């Protein structure tokens, strides 16, 4: 796919085959799912850091209710991936340093968070 332009698909050649080997359909499907999750996670990251929501932009342009539901679930999957990665990073940081990421904020920022 487009993420790995030099990637050669996994192929199998049976002894009776003299022609081109066939690709395994499961590897193509897994590659497609991985690429889709990667794009959805990228859109979730862009939404979190810039406020630009690709999901909202596409939702306003799509009229089909089934397509809207699919797009909603697709972008929710990216949010779940980003949340999972964030919690995994924080958990590993806590194990390594014994501190949470919030404890590493500068004093003036942590005071503002305490007042809320």
Secondary structure, 3 states (H helix, E strand, C coil): CCCCCCCCCCEECCCCCCCCCEECHHHHHHHHHHHHHHHHHHHHHHHHHHCCCHHHHHHHHCCCHHHHHHHHHHHHHHHHHHHHHHHHHHHHHHHHHCCCHHHHCCHHHHHHHHHC
